[in-house]
Amino acid sequence: MDTLSKADRERIIAAVDAAFDAQVDFLSDLIRCASLRGQEAEVQNLVEAALRGRGYEVERQPLDPSLIGRHPAFSPATVSYADFWNVIGIRKPAVEHGRSLILNAHVDIVPTGEPGRWQHPPFEPIRRDDWLYGRGSGDMKAGLSAAIFALDAIRTAGLELTAPVQIHSVVEEEITGNGAAMALAGGYVADAVLIPEPTDEKLVRANSGVIKFAITIHGTPAHPREVSGGVSALDAAVRLIDQMRTLEARWNEERPAKPYFDEVENPAALTIGTISGGEWIASVPSSCRFEGRIGFYPGDDPHERVKEFEAFVAKVSAQDPLVRRCPEPVVEWVGVVHAGYTLAPGSEAEDLLTQAHAAANPPDHPPLQSYVMACYLDAAVYAVHAGIPSLVYGPVAENIHAIDERVSLPSLRRVTKTIALFAAGWCGVRPAS
């Protein structure tokens, strides 16, 4: 922050305040776009128009499925990428002096569940008191609005950055991470990356590696009069899931030896997200398929964890009295297969973010804290495969991936100010020409 005068800081902060209602309106427009997987075109069109209107050089970057299996940042995918694309916005100064920056945010969202359980329709944003409700409000369209409006504030304050800045609006974060991988493979790199995921205004010190799987079990169908001759694939799947909890426990037992994870309650976090099976209400089901994810630790090779997982499933299928009556379960890899990362303390980027967080908040506001997120983050793509300092820091949000998702608007305002001050300090500024 030494490069910013007190007057510059005050003008930037005032510019965020002046535009905040417009920022909330923009965020509401983003929420209205039901950008489920494969349905992101509407929101990406909106982002593209917003960036072009602000004078950014903008590229629509299609996802290239041929890179899966060839580029180490990519994970398996089970859908066509025919209409999947990132929006990349770039602003370069006439004369470069300073450090470049990427602000990354994903626009894909998870399904809402039963909409009738929401207080309000999930894609009709509602502002109530200090909260904005809607699917994707926190995870992470608020962060995207913060990135765009933070850079707006610098220009409104009469300043321009002296180093290149990029805004990456990416897809596929919620399932494969291949949107961020595509940006990296396309050569879009910088001296630092900041990703405003909903982190309660804390900095992510480390995140888990993650592998996402699907398992299919085939049983023996039978009529109720001959039920003893059948083998229920559903029952076998439930038995396998129960056995998999021992693998989760085993991986969790490793945490005392892993930096930053010793106090994380469940770093492995085995989650079974979907299950389907059976053919008829009065038949012993012949097949069952379930999907899920499990985590591990930074520094672990995800492909070694894949082998360990597959060996565990094979062992259960050979030893469990029910599961072994079925053919060996079929394990598929259907999403993220990626390592975790650690943000080593003491980097210049972290030091500057700490200062920006303090400068954007009242003196009695808590200083910047750090914590571990036991989930996949796109920051891992940049950190693991490009060695770029990757900061994950964003607003307070509640009920992400759940019913009545919402983001705190006062927190979003504070985070937008912090990002603006960080960008100005990291890239450097001069009076706008």
N, C-alpha and C positions, 0 to 999 in steps of 0.2 A: 504493500500500500504506500510505500515511500514515494512512488512516482506520481501519486495523486495528491493534489493539494486539498486542503479542507474545503475550499470553495467548490472544487470539482466533485468531491464526494457529496456535498450537500445538494448540488444541482442534479446529480444522478439520482439520489434518493428522492428528491422532489419530483423528478420526472416519472419515476415508478408510481408514486402516489397519484400524480395527475392522470395517468393513463390506466389506473387500476380497474375502474369500471369498464373501460373498453376491453381490458384483458379478460375480465370475467365474462363479458359478452362473447369474446372469441372462444374462450374455453367452453362456454355453453354450446356454441355452434359445433365445436369438436365432439362434444358428448352426443349431440343429436345424430351424429354419423355412427350407425351401428357397425363398427369396424371389426366384426368377427373375422376369424381366419378366412382368407379368400374373399372378403368383402371390404377391403380397405380402400378401394379406388375412390370412393366419395370423400373420405377424410383426407386422402393424399392429394386429391384435386384441390381441396380447401387449403391445405398447407402450401401447396405449390403456388396458388394464386396469392396467398398472403406474402410469401417470400418474393415473388416476382414484383408485387406491388411495392415492396420495400427496396427494390433495386439489387437484389441478390442475383448472381449468376446461378441458374437452377438447372439441375439435371434430373430426369427420371432415370433411375438406374434399375433395369430389370434384374431379377435374380437368375443366376445361371446354374441350373441343376447339374451341369456336367462337372462342376467343381466339387460336388459331393464325392468323397472318397479320394480326391486328388489334392485338395487344399486342407491343411490340418485344422483350420478354424471351422469347417463346415461339419454339420451333424446330419444323420439320416433323416430323410423326409419321405412321406408316403402320399403326397399330393403333387399334382402338376403345378409348376410355377409359371404357367402361361400368362397369368395376369397379376403377378406379384412384383411390386417395384418399390424401391426406396425413393424418397425425395432428398436430394443433396443441394443445399444452398450454400454458396461461397461468396464471401466478400474479401477482396484483396486491396490493400492500400497501394497508392501509386508508388510509394517508396517504402519498402519493408524494413522495419526495425523493431525487434522484440520477439516474443515467443508466440507461436501459433496455437490455436485452440479449436477443439471440436466440442460442440454441445450436441449430445445424442439423446434422442427420446424415441420410444416405440409407440406406434399408434394402434397396434393390434390389441384386442381385449379378449377376455374370457366370456363364455356364455353367462347369461343372467340367472339361470335357474328358472323357477316358476315366476313369471312377472307378477302374478297376483299376490305374491308374498311381499312385494315391495310396497312401501308407503305411497310411492308415486311411480308411474311408469319409468322403467330404468333408462330410457333414452329421451325422456323429457326432463331436462335439468331444472331443478327446483332450488332456489336460494332461500334458506331458512336460517335466520339469525346469522351466525358466523360460518355457516356451512353451505357448500354447494353439493347437491346430491345427483347421482347418476352413474351408470356403469362407465368405467374408465375415467371418472372424475379425478380419482387419486392415482390410479395405476394405468397410464401415467400421463394423461393429457394435460393435467395441471402443470406437470414439469415441462412439457413442450411449450405451453403458453409462457412459462417463466423464462425459458431460453430465448424465445422470440422477443418478448417485451423487455427483457433485461438489455438486449442489444439495442432495442429501440430507445431505451432511456439514455444510453450513452450518446446517441446522436441527438436526441432532444436536448441534452445538456450542452450541446454545442461542441462535442468532441467526436473524434474518429479514432478507431483503433489503428495502431501502427504495425500490426502483424495480421496475417490472414486468419479469418475465423470461418468455421463451417458449422452449419446446422444439419444434422442427420435425422430425418424423420423415417424411421425404419419399421419394417414388418417382421413377423416371425419370432419376436422375442419370447412370446409366451409358450412356444413349443420347440423351436429348433435353435434359435439364435442365428439363423442363416441370413437375416437381414443385415445385422452388424458385420457378419463374416463377409458378406458381399461388398459392403462399403470398404472394409479393410483390403479385400482382394482387389478392389478397384483402384487401390493406391491412395485412398483418402486417409491420410495420417496427419498427425500434428504433434506438437511438443507436450500436449496434455489433453485429456478428455474429461469432461464433466457430464455426468448423467443424473438428472434431477428426479430419480425414482422417489417414491414416498418413504422417507427414512426418518420422519419425526425430527427433522432439522439436525440429524446426526450424520457423521461421516462413516461410511462402511470401511472397516479395517480389513475384513476378509470375507470371502463368500465360499460357499460349498461348491465342489464339483458335483455334477448331476448327470445321471443316466436315466433315460425314459424308455420304458419297455412295454410290450404287449405280449401276453401269454395266452395261448390257445390250448385247451384240453379237450380231448375227444373221449367220450364215455361209450357205453353200450346202451342203446335205447331199448325200451321194453314197455309192454302194456302193464297196467296195474295188476292184472291177474298173475303176471309172471315177474313181479318187481324184483324178486331175489335173483333173477337171471340177468338183470341189467346193472349197469354201473352209472350212477348219476355224474355227469360232467360238472354240474353245478356243485354238488357235494365235494367232489375232488378239488375243484377250484377253491372252495372255502377252506378246505384242509391245507392246500398249498399256501394260501395267503396266511393262514395261521402259523405255518411253519416258517414262512419268510420273516415273521417277527423276530425269530431267533437270529437271523442274519442281521436285521436292523440293530438288535441289541449288541451283537458282536462288533459291528462297525462303530457303534456308539462307545463301546468300551475303549476304543483307541484314542478318545479325545484328550485324556490327560497328557499324552505325549505330543499333542498337536498345538502349536502356538495359536493363542487367542480362542481356542475352542474348548478349553477345560471347563468353562462355566456355561457353555451352551447346552440347553436341556436335551435336545434331540437333533444333533447335527445330521444324522442319517435320514430321519424323517421319511420313512417309507409311507407313501401315500398311494392308495388304490383309488384312482379317479373315476374310472368307468368299469362297468361289468355288464355283460349281456350273455344270454344263453337260453337254451331250451327251444323247443319247437311247438309244443302243444301242452295244454294245461293238464291233460291226463296221460302224459307219456313221461317215462324216465328220460331226462334230457341227454341228447347225444353229444352236444358240444357246448363249450362256454369259453368266452374270451374276456380278459380283463386287462386294463391298462394302468400304469402307474409310474412312479418315479422313486428314486432313492439317491441319497447324497453321500458324499465322502469329503476328503480334505484337500486343501491346496497342496500342491506338490505331488499328489497321487496321479498316476497315469490312468486316465479314464478307461482305456482299453484293457488294462490289467484288471480294473474293477469289473468290467464287462465279463471277462473270463471267470472271475471269482463268482459273480452272480450266476452265470450259466452253469458252472460246476455245482453250485449249491442246489439249483433247481434239478439238475440231473441226479444228485444224491438223494433228494427227497423223493423223486419219482421212482427211484430204485428201492427205497427203504420203507416208505410209508405204506401201511397195509392197504389203504384205499387208493392212493394215487398210483401205486404200481400196478393196479388192475387196469389202468388206462395206458394207451401208447404214451411214449415220453412226451411231455409238454413241449410245444413249439414256442421258442422265445424269439421275438422280433425286437429290433431297435427302431423306434418310431419317432424319436425327437432328439432332444439335446443329449449328446455324448461329449461332455466337455469338462475340462479341468476347472478347479476353482483358482482363486488368486488371493494374494495378500498384498496390501498396500503398506510397504515398509514405512515406519514412522520417520519423520525428519526430512521429508522431501520439501523442496521449495514450493511445490504446488500445494501441499497440505498446509504449510506455514502461511501461505498467502490466503488460502481459504479460511483459515482460523482468524486471520486479521479481518477479512471481509465480513465474516459472520459477526464479529464483535462490532465492527463499524456500522453494520446495518441495523443493529439492535440497541435498545436502551442499555445503560450501564449495568442495570440489575438483571439483565437477561443472562441465562446460563451460558458459559463459554462452550465452544464447540466440543462435543463429545464424540467418541467413536464406539462402534460395536460391530458384531458379526451378524451377517444375514445368511441363514442356512438355506439358500435357494440359488438358482441360476441368476446371473446378471450379465448383461451385454458387456459390462466393463471387463469381464474376463477375456473376451475376444481381443481387446486392444492390449490388455496387460500381458497375457500369456503369449500371444503370437507376434506382438510388435514391441513389447517392452515399454509401452507408453504409460506414464503415470495416469491412473484412472481413478477419478474421484466420483463417488456416488453420494449425493447429498440432495435432499429434497424436502417437500413439505409434510406436515402432519396429515395423515389420511386414516380413515377407519373403514372397516368392512370391505377391504379390497378382496376380490374373488368371492365376495359374500353378498348377502342381501343388504340393500340400502347403503351401498358404497357412498362415501362422501369425503370431501377434502375441506380442510380448514382454510378459510379465506384470509384471516389475519396471518396465518403461517405462510400461505402462498405469497402474500405481499412481502413478508420478511425475506423469504427465500429468493424472490425475484430481485430484491435489492442486493442480497449477498452475491448472487450470480453476476449482476451488473458490475458491482465493485470488483469482484474477482476477475472478470474478463478485462476490465479496464486496467487493473493492476498487472495482470499476467501478460497481456498483449502490449500494453503501453498505449498512451493516448497523446493526441495533439489537438489543437483547435481545428475544428472542421473547416475545410477549405470551401 
